[in-house]
């Protein structure tokens, strides 16, 4: 390929909507599996000192990457605007996509080289729920960042059941059982409680379902015959693209939704709804988006993958460094029409460490958006396993699987080997510190009970976790028609 001209290099950061920042220890990976792909082989060569960073040249220099207009696409925008992609020899065009399905299909079809994806999308595609394709991720884009919003009418019915503190302010987190009066009133009027989420395998779907179920409200099951996910549902969940959420709520088509920013704060600014809980309050420091590519792309372009991952790590570092000192600049950047395109004040409401619930009730949530701290960019296997447990819990995985299946599936998609190889290069370049990365982890976070219902999640024991949840499929249960039966 002819290299771009110097003029192209100078214009790259401001042209079409066009990221960067060590290495894999093989001690905790099956070496034969690890070396099975070209990207992994390149990573091993780097980690063993056989290839110097300066010798790495991307196989593909000109790339088109996709995203959805949400604030958590920020690492892509920052990597482009700050020149991190160019530092790695990459010339990137960023292109907004209409919805998550279009985005995934275009990555699979090769129209996009990679994209900002829902954390569950690569897993679902790889196991064949919906579109079948082997998608991997070498980079986790962020933690937290979502919320659940309800209409003013629904909130008025919830409010009498929500406890207040001594000053008269509502006590957070707000539990889902406070929705019961609204659900019963709608039912008495012959109506159904309806909520929007962005995609069947989105974090938003699973967080919304988790919150509802924690309050004793069944959000319904998926089956081979009914892919709407509404079997035995007390609340009907349906797909709505993120930017359309506020208008759909205002029109009365849905009673609430779960979405990323800035679309919850947009409801507050418009005066049409009230965010009642953030995902940070449902599962503290939960994984949210990932950067997804096909396994075939990684096999064919191993150096390109490492270059992309380096650029994105550097962007995430910039977003969180010096106690979020760069967030105001990030808000300015994201407000551009080619990125998120929402009003700066709306984006800043959450991006700068606060969150507004009812109008005027703005509270500090320093970790509402996390891009690098807490090892946010590392693709933990336990995060992947959690998504798989929720797919099984709600019937998207129709048959019981043993624990080994969950671990093997997670390992084939969440590629921490590639991430650590890129991280090692950054450390060698002097662009990151060794302590910034979890070199010695086996890929599983410590068990945690920091969920809205206090139930402990241990990623090493997926089936035991599934069985501990009060609502949802367990053991060998499956859906038969409109019923849950034992397999």
TORVOGU-556996 format. One line per 10 residues: number of its first residue (from 1); their letters; for each residue y, z, x of C-alpha. Coordinates in Angstrom, 1 decimal, decimal comma, always signed. Layout:
# TORVOGU-556996
NUM	a	Y Z X ~ ... .
//
This chain:
# TORVOGU-556996
1	xxxxxxxxxx	+0,0 +0,0 +0,0 ~ +3,5 -0,8 +1,3 ~ +5,4 +2,4 +1,9 ~ +8,5 +3,0 -0,3 ~ +11,8 +2,1 +1,4 ~ +14,2 +4,7 +2,7 ~ +16,4 +3,9 -0,2 ~ +13,5 +4,7 -2,6 ~ +13,0 +8,0 -0,7 ~ +16,7 +8,9 -1,1 .
11	xxxxxxxxxx	+16,6 +8,0 -4,8 ~ +13,2 +9,5 -5,6 ~ +14,5 +12,9 -6,7 ~ +16,9 +11,5 -9,1 ~ +15,1 +8,4 -10,4 ~ +12,6 +8,3 -13,1 ~ +11,4 +11,7 -14,2 ~ +9,5 +11,9 -10,2 ~ +6,6 +18,7 -6,3 ~ +4,4 +21,0 -2,7 .
21	xxxxxxxxxx	+3,1 +24,9 -1,0 ~ -3,7 +27,6 +2,9 ~ -7,8 +27,5 +3,1 ~ -11,0 +27,8 +1,8 ~ -13,5 +30,4 +3,1 ~ -17,0 +29,2 +2,2 ~ -18,4 +32,7 +2,3 ~ -18,5 +33,0 -1,5 ~ -19,4 +29,4 -2,4 ~ -22,6 +27,5 -2,4 .
31	xxxxxxxxxx	-22,0 +25,2 +0,6 ~ -23,9 +22,3 -0,8 ~ -22,0 +22,3 -4,0 ~ -18,7 +22,7 -2,1 ~ -19,3 +19,7 +0,1 ~ -20,4 +17,5 -2,7 ~ -17,0 +16,0 -3,3 ~ -14,7 +14,1 -0,9 ~ -11,8 +16,5 -1,7 ~ -14,0 +19,5 -0,8 .
41	xxxxxxxxxx	-15,1 +17,9 +2,4 ~ -11,5 +17,4 +3,3 ~ -10,7 +21,0 +2,5 ~ -13,6 +22,1 +4,7 ~ -12,4 +20,0 +7,6 ~ -9,0 +21,7 +7,3 ~ -10,3 +25,2 +7,0 ~ -12,6 +24,8 +10,0 ~ -9,7 +23,4 +12,1 ~ -11,1 +19,9 +12,4 .
51	xxxxxxxxxx	-8,1 +18,3 +10,8 ~ -4,5 +19,2 +11,4 ~ -2,0 +19,3 +8,6 ~ +0,1 +16,6 +10,3 ~ -2,8 +14,3 +10,2 ~ -3,2 +14,4 +6,4 ~ -1,9 +11,3 +4,7 ~ -2,2 +10,9 +1,0 ~ -4,5 +8,1 +0,0 ~ -2,3 +7,4 -3,0 .
61	xxxxxxxxxx	+1,5 +7,9 -2,5 ~ +3,0 +6,8 -5,7 ~ +1,9 +9,0 -8,7 ~ +2,7 +9,3 -12,4 ~ +2,2 +12,8 -13,8 ~ +2,4 +13,9 -17,4 ~ +3,7 +16,9 -19,1 ~ +4,6 +18,4 -22,5 ~ +8,2 +19,6 -23,2 ~ +7,6 +23,3 -22,6 .
71	xxxxxxxxxx	+9,3 +25,6 -20,0 ~ +5,9 +26,2 -18,2 ~ +6,1 +22,6 -17,0 ~ +8,7 +24,0 -14,6 ~ +6,6 +23,8 -11,3 ~ +6,4 +20,0 -11,8 ~ +10,2 +19,6 -12,3 ~ +11,0 +21,9 -9,4 ~ +8,6 +20,2 -7,1 ~ +10,3 +16,9 -7,8 .
81	xxxxxxxxxx	+13,9 +18,0 -7,8 ~ +13,6 +20,2 -4,7 ~ +11,9 +17,5 -2,8 ~ +8,5 +19,2 -2,3 ~ +6,6 +16,2 -3,4 ~ +8,4 +14,0 -0,9 ~ +7,8 +16,5 +1,8 ~ +4,1 +15,8 +1,3 ~ +4,6 +12,0 +1,3 ~ +4,3 +11,7 -2,4 .
91	xxxxxxxxxx	+6,6 +9,7 -4,7 ~ +6,2 +11,1 -8,2 ~ +7,3 +10,0 -11,6 ~ +7,2 +12,6 -14,3 ~ +6,7 +11,4 -17,9 ~ +6,8 +13,5 -21,1 ~ +3,8 +12,9 -23,4 ~ +3,7 +13,0 -27,2 ~ +1,0 +15,6 -27,6 ~ -1,9 +17,2 -25,7 .
101	xxxxxxxxxx	-4,5 +14,7 -26,9 ~ -2,5 +11,7 -25,7 ~ -1,8 +13,4 -22,4 ~ -5,6 +14,1 -21,9 ~ -6,6 +10,6 -22,9 ~ -4,1 +9,1 -20,5 ~ -5,3 +11,2 -17,6 ~ -8,9 +10,2 -18,4 ~ -8,0 +6,6 -18,7 ~ -6,1 +6,5 -15,4 .
111	xxxxxxxxxx	-2,6 +5,8 -16,9 ~ -1,6 +9,2 -15,6 ~ -2,8 +10,5 -12,2 ~ -2,7 +14,1 -13,4 ~ -0,9 +16,4 -15,8 ~ +0,3 +19,8 -17,0 ~ -2,6 +20,9 -19,2 ~ -3,7 +23,6 -21,4 ~ -5,9 +26,0 -19,5 ~ -8,8 +25,3 -21,8 .
121	xxxxxxxxxx	-8,5 +21,5 -21,7 ~ -10,4 +20,7 -18,5 ~ -13,2 +23,0 -19,6 ~ -13,5 +21,6 -23,1 ~ -13,5 +18,0 -21,7 ~ -16,1 +18,8 -19,1 ~ -18,5 +20,4 -21,6 ~ -17,8 +17,6 -24,1 ~ -15,9 +19,4 -26,9 ~ -13,8 +16,6 -28,2 .
131	xxxxxxxxxx	-13,3 +14,0 -25,4 ~ -16,0 +14,0 -22,7 ~ -14,8 +13,8 -19,1 ~ -15,1 +15,8 -16,0 ~ -11,6 +17,3 -15,4 ~ -10,9 +19,8 -12,7 ~ -7,9 +22,0 -11,8 ~ -6,9 +23,1 -8,3 ~ -3,8 +24,9 -9,5 ~ -2,9 +27,4 -12,2 .
141	xxxxxxxxxx	+0,6 +26,8 -13,4 ~ +1,7 +30,1 -14,9 ~ +0,9 +33,4 -16,6 ~ +2,1 +34,3 -20,1 ~ +4,9 +32,4 -21,8 ~ +3,8 +32,2 -25,5 ~ +4,6 +34,1 -28,6 ~ +3,6 +34,2 -32,3 ~ +6,4 +33,5 -34,8 ~ +6,4 +34,0 -38,6 .
151	xxxxxxxxxx	+8,8 +32,8 -41,3 ~ +11,5 +35,1 -42,5 ~ +9,6 +35,5 -45,8 ~ +6,4 +36,5 -44,2 ~ +8,2 +38,9 -41,8 ~ +9,9 +40,6 -44,8 ~ +6,4 +41,4 -46,2 ~ +5,2 +42,6 -42,8 ~ +8,1 +44,8 -42,0 ~ +7,4 +47,8 -44,2 .
161	xxxxxxxxxx	+4,0 +48,3 -42,4 ~ +5,5 +48,2 -38,9 ~ +6,2 +51,6 -37,3 ~ +9,7 +52,4 -36,1 ~ +10,8 +54,5 -33,2 ~ +13,3 +57,4 -33,3 ~ +16,2 +54,9 -33,1 ~ +14,9 +52,9 -36,0 ~ +13,8 +49,9 -33,9 ~ +10,4 +48,3 -34,6 .
171	xxxxxxxxxx	+7,6 +49,5 -32,4 ~ +6,0 +46,7 -30,3 ~ +3,4 +45,3 -30,0 ~ +3,2 +44,5 -33,7 ~ -0,4 +44,5 -34,9 ~ -1,9 +41,7 -37,0 ~ -3,0 +44,1 -39,8 ~ +0,7 +44,2 -40,9 ~ +0,1 +40,6 -42,1 ~ -2,3 +41,8 -44,8 .
181	xxxxxxxxxx	+0,3 +42,3 -47,5 ~ +1,6 +38,7 -46,9 ~ -1,9 +37,2 -47,0 ~ -2,8 +39,1 -50,2 ~ +0,4 +38,1 -51,9 ~ -0,2 +34,4 -51,1 ~ -3,8 +34,7 -52,2 ~ -2,7 +36,2 -55,6 ~ -0,4 +33,2 -56,1 ~ -3,3 +30,8 -55,3 .
191	xxxxxxxxxx	-2,0 +29,9 -51,9 ~ -3,4 +30,2 -48,4 ~ -1,8 +31,8 -45,3 ~ -1,2 +28,9 -42,8 ~ -0,4 +29,0 -39,2 ~ +0,3 +26,3 -36,6 ~ -1,1 +26,1 -33,0 ~ -0,8 +23,3 -30,6 ~ -4,4 +22,1 -29,9 ~ -8,0 +23,3 -30,8 .
201	xxxxxxxxxx	-8,7 +24,2 -27,1 ~ -5,2 +25,6 -26,4 ~ -4,4 +29,1 -25,2 ~ -2,3 +29,3 -28,3 ~ -5,3 +28,8 -30,6 ~ -7,3 +31,5 -28,8 ~ -4,5 +33,9 -28,6 ~ -3,6 +33,5 -32,2 ~ -7,2 +33,9 -33,2 ~ -7,6 +37,0 -30,9 .
211	xxxxxxxxxx	-4,5 +38,6 -32,5 ~ -5,6 +37,9 -36,0 ~ -9,2 +39,1 -35,4 ~ -7,9 +42,3 -33,7 ~ -6,3 +43,1 -37,0 ~ -9,4 +42,4 -39,1 ~ -8,3 +38,9 -40,2 ~ -10,9 +36,1 -39,8 ~ -9,2 +32,9 -38,5 ~ -12,4 +30,8 -39,2 .
221	xxxxxxxxxx	-15,1 +29,0 -37,3 ~ -15,8 +25,5 -36,0 ~ -19,0 +23,7 -36,6 ~ -20,5 +20,3 -36,0 ~ -19,8 +19,5 -39,6 ~ -16,4 +21,1 -39,9 ~ -14,2 +20,5 -36,8 ~ -11,1 +22,0 -38,5 ~ -12,1 +25,5 -37,5 ~ -11,6 +26,9 -41,0 .
231	xxxxxxxxxx	-15,1 +27,9 -42,0 ~ -14,9 +31,4 -43,7 ~ -11,2 +31,6 -42,7 ~ -8,7 +34,0 -44,2 ~ -5,9 +32,3 -42,3 ~ -5,9 +28,5 -41,9 ~ -4,9 +27,3 -38,5 ~ -3,9 +23,7 -37,9 ~ -2,4 +21,6 -35,1 ~ +1,3 +21,0 -34,8 .
241	xxxxxxxxxx	+3,0 +19,5 -31,6 ~ +5,2 +22,2 -29,9 ~ +8,6 +20,6 -30,4 ~ +7,9 +20,1 -34,1 ~ +7,0 +23,8 -34,8 ~ +10,4 +25,0 -35,9 ~ +11,0 +22,1 -38,3 ~ +7,5 +22,5 -39,8 ~ +8,1 +26,2 -40,3 ~ +11,5 +25,5 -41,9 .
251	xxxxxxxxxx	+9,9 +23,0 -44,2 ~ +7,4 +25,6 -45,4 ~ +4,4 +23,6 -44,4 ~ +3,2 +26,6 -42,3 ~ +4,0 +30,3 -42,5 ~ +4,0 +30,8 -38,8 ~ +2,9 +29,5 -35,4 ~ +1,8 +30,3 -31,9 ~ +3,6 +28,2 -29,2 ~ +5,2 +28,3 -25,8 .
261	xxxxxxxxxx	+8,9 +28,5 -25,1 ~ +11,5 +27,5 -26,0 ~ +10,1 +27,0 -29,5 ~ +9,8 +30,6 -30,5 ~ +13,4 +31,4 -29,4 ~ +14,5 +28,2 -31,2 ~ +13,4 +29,8 -34,5 ~ +15,5 +32,9 -33,7 ~ +18,6 +30,7 -32,9 ~ +18,1 +28,7 -36,1 .
271	xxxxxxxxxx	+17,6 +31,8 -38,2 ~ +14,3 +30,5 -39,7 ~ +11,7 +32,9 -38,2 ~ +10,9 +36,0 -36,3 ~ +8,7 +36,1 -33,2 ~ +6,5 +39,2 -33,8 ~ +4,4 +39,4 -30,6 ~ +4,3 +37,7 -27,2 ~ +1,0 +36,7 -25,5 ~ +1,9 +39,2 -22,7 .
281	xxxxxxxxxx	+1,3 +41,9 -25,4 ~ -1,9 +40,3 -26,6 ~ -3,4 +39,9 -23,1 ~ -1,3 +41,1 -20,2 ~ -0,8 +38,4 -17,6 ~ -3,0 +35,9 -19,2 ~ -3,5 +32,4 -17,7 ~ -1,6 +29,7 -19,6 ~ -1,4 +26,2 -18,2 ~ -3,1 +24,4 -15,3 .
291	xxxxxxxxxx	-2,6 +21,2 -13,4 ~ -5,4 +18,8 -14,4 ~ -6,9 +15,8 -12,7 ~ -10,2 +13,9 -13,1 ~ -13,0 +14,8 -10,7 ~ -13,2 +11,1 -9,9 ~ -9,5 +11,1 -8,8 ~ -10,1 +14,2 -6,6 ~ -13,2 +12,5 -5,0 ~ -11,3 +9,3 -4,3 .
301	xxxxxxxxxx	-8,0 +10,9 -3,1 ~ -8,8 +14,3 -1,4 ~ -5,7 +14,4 +0,8 ~ -3,5 +13,5 -2,2 ~ -4,9 +16,4 -4,2 ~ -4,2 +18,8 -1,3 ~ -0,6 +17,4 -1,0 ~ +0,0 +17,8 -4,7 ~ -1,4 +21,4 -4,7 ~ +0,8 +22,3 -1,7 .
311	xxxxxxxxxx	+3,9 +21,0 -3,5 ~ +3,1 +22,8 -6,7 ~ +2,5 +26,1 -4,9 ~ +5,9 +25,8 -3,2 ~ +7,5 +25,2 -6,5 ~ +5,9 +28,2 -8,1 ~ +7,0 +30,3 -5,1 ~ +10,6 +29,2 -5,6 ~ +10,5 +30,0 -9,3 ~ +9,5 +33,7 -8,7 .
321	xxxxxxxxxx	+11,1 +34,4 -5,3 ~ +13,7 +37,1 -4,8 ~ +13,0 +38,8 -8,2 ~ +13,5 +35,5 -10,2 ~ +16,8 +34,8 -8,5 ~ +16,3 +31,0 -9,0 ~ +15,6 +31,2 -12,7 ~ +19,2 +30,3 -13,8 ~ +18,9 +27,2 -11,7 ~ +15,6 +26,5 -13,3 .
331	xxxxxxxxxx	+17,1 +26,9 -16,8 ~ +19,7 +24,3 -15,9 ~ +17,0 +21,9 -14,6 ~ +14,7 +22,4 -17,6 ~ +17,5 +21,8 -20,1 ~ +17,8 +18,2 -18,9 ~ +16,6 +15,7 -21,5 ~ +14,0 +14,2 -19,2 ~ +12,3 +17,6 -18,9 ~ +12,4 +20,1 -21,9 .
341	xxxxxxxxxx	+15,7 +19,1 -23,3 ~ +16,4 +22,2 -25,2 ~ +19,7 +24,2 -25,2 ~ +20,2 +26,2 -22,0 ~ +20,8 +29,4 -24,0 ~ +17,5 +29,0 -25,8 ~ +15,5 +28,4 -22,6 ~ +17,3 +31,3 -20,8 ~ +16,4 +33,7 -23,6 ~ +12,9 +34,0 -22,2 .
351	xxxxxxxxxx	+13,0 +32,3 -18,8 ~ +15,3 +34,8 -17,3 ~ +13,3 +38,0 -18,1 ~ +14,2 +38,8 -21,7 ~ +12,9 +38,0 -25,1 ~ +14,6 +38,1 -28,5 ~ +12,5 +39,1 -31,5 ~ +14,7 +39,6 -34,5 ~ +18,1 +38,1 -34,1 ~ +20,0 +40,6 -31,9 .
361	xxxxxxxxxx	+16,9 +42,5 -30,9 ~ +16,7 +41,2 -27,3 ~ +14,4 +43,2 -25,1 ~ +13,5 +43,0 -21,3 ~ +10,2 +41,4 -20,5 ~ +10,4 +40,7 -16,8 ~ +7,0 +39,0 -16,8 ~ +7,3 +36,8 -19,9 ~ +7,1 +33,9 -17,5 ~ +5,2 +34,3 -14,2 .
371	xxxxxxxxxx	+4,7 +31,4 -11,9 ~ +3,6 +32,9 -8,6 ~ +3,4 +36,7 -8,4 ~ +0,1 +38,4 -9,2 ~ -1,7 +35,4 -7,6 ~ -0,7 +33,4 -10,7 ~ -1,4 +30,0 -9,1 ~ -4,9 +30,8 -8,1 ~ -7,5 +29,3 -10,5 ~ -9,6 +32,3 -11,2 .
381	xxxxxxxxxx	-13,2 +31,7 -12,4 ~ -12,9 +34,7 -14,7 ~ -10,0 +33,0 -16,5 ~ -12,2 +30,0 -17,1 ~ -15,0 +32,1 -18,3 ~ -12,7 +33,8 -20,8 ~ -11,8 +30,5 -22,4 ~ -15,5 +29,6 -22,6 ~ -16,3 +32,9 -24,3 ~ -13,6 +32,1 -26,9 .
391	xxxxxxxxxx	-15,0 +28,6 -27,5 ~ -18,4 +30,2 -28,1 ~ -16,9 +33,0 -30,2 ~ -15,3 +30,6 -32,7 ~ -18,1 +28,0 -32,8 ~ -16,7 +25,3 -30,5 ~ -19,8 +25,9 -28,4 ~ -22,4 +25,9 -31,1 ~ -25,4 +27,4 -29,3 ~ -25,8 +30,5 -27,2 .
401	xxxxxxxxxx	-25,6 +30,0 -23,4 ~ -26,9 +32,3 -20,7 ~ -24,4 +34,0 -18,3 ~ -25,3 +31,6 -15,5 ~ -24,1 +28,6 -17,6 ~ -20,6 +30,2 -18,0 ~ -20,3 +30,8 -14,3 ~ -21,6 +27,4 -13,3 ~ -19,3 +25,6 -15,8 ~ -16,3 +27,6 -14,6 .
411	xxxxxxxxxx	-17,1 +26,8 -10,9 ~ -17,3 +23,1 -11,6 ~ -13,8 +23,0 -13,2 ~ -11,6 +25,7 -11,7 ~ -11,6 +24,6 -8,0 ~ -10,4 +27,5 -6,0 ~ -11,8 +25,9 -2,9 ~ -9,2 +23,1 -3,0 ~ -6,4 +25,6 -3,9 ~ -7,2 +27,8 -0,8 .
421	xxxxxxxxxx	-7,4 +24,8 +1,5 ~ -3,8 +23,8 +0,4 ~ -2,7 +27,4 +0,8 ~ -4,0 +27,5 +4,3 ~ -2,0 +24,5 +5,2 ~ +1,2 +26,0 +3,9 ~ +0,6 +29,2 +5,9 ~ +0,0 +27,0 +9,0 ~ +3,2 +25,1 +8,2 ~ +5,1 +28,4 +8,0 .
431	xxxxxxxxxx	+6,0 +27,7 +4,4 ~ +4,0 +30,6 +2,9 ~ +2,7 +34,0 +4,0 ~ -0,9 +34,8 +4,5 ~ -0,6 +37,8 +2,1 ~ +0,6 +35,5 -0,7 ~ -3,0 +34,4 -1,4 ~ -6,3 +36,1 -2,4 ~ -8,5 +34,9 +0,4 ~ -11,3 +37,3 -0,1 .
441	xxxxxxxxxx	-11,7 +37,2 -3,8 ~ -15,0 +35,9 -5,3 ~ -13,0 +34,3 -8,1 ~ -13,4 +37,1 -10,6 ~ -10,6 +39,5 -11,5 ~ -11,5 +43,2 -12,0 ~ -12,5 +44,1 -15,5 ~ -9,5 +44,7 -17,7 ~ -8,8 +46,3 -21,1 ~ -5,2 +45,2 -21,2 .
451	xxxxxxxxxx	-5,7 +43,5 -24,5 ~ -4,1 +44,2 -27,9 ~ -7,4 +45,8 -29,1 ~ -8,2 +47,6 -25,9 ~ -11,6 +45,9 -25,5 ~ -12,7 +45,5 -21,9 ~ -13,2 +42,0 -20,5 ~ -15,5 +41,6 -17,5 ~ -15,8 +37,9 -16,5 ~ -19,1 +38,6 -14,7 .
461	xxxxxxxxxx	-20,7 +39,5 -18,1 ~ -19,7 +36,9 -20,6 ~ -22,4 +37,5 -23,2 ~ -21,9 +41,2 -23,2 ~ -18,2 +40,6 -23,8 ~ -18,8 +38,2 -26,7 ~ -21,1 +40,7 -28,3 ~ -18,4 +43,5 -28,0 ~ -15,9 +41,6 -30,2 ~ -15,9 +42,7 -33,8 .
471	xxxxxxxxxx	-15,2 +39,3 -35,4 ~ -16,9 +36,1 -34,0 ~ -20,3 +34,6 -33,3 ~ -22,6 +36,8 -31,3 ~ -25,9 +36,4 -29,4 ~ -27,8 +33,5 -31,0 ~ -25,7 +33,2 -34,1 ~ -24,5 +29,8 -35,3 ~ -22,7 +28,3 -38,3 ~ -24,8 +26,8 -41,1 .
481	xxxxxxx	-22,6 +25,3 -43,7 ~ -20,1 +28,0 -44,6 ~ -22,2 +30,9 -43,3 ~ -22,9 +32,6 -40,0 ~ -26,7 +32,8 -39,5 ~ -28,9 +34,2 -36,8 ~ -30,4 +31,5 -34,7 .
//
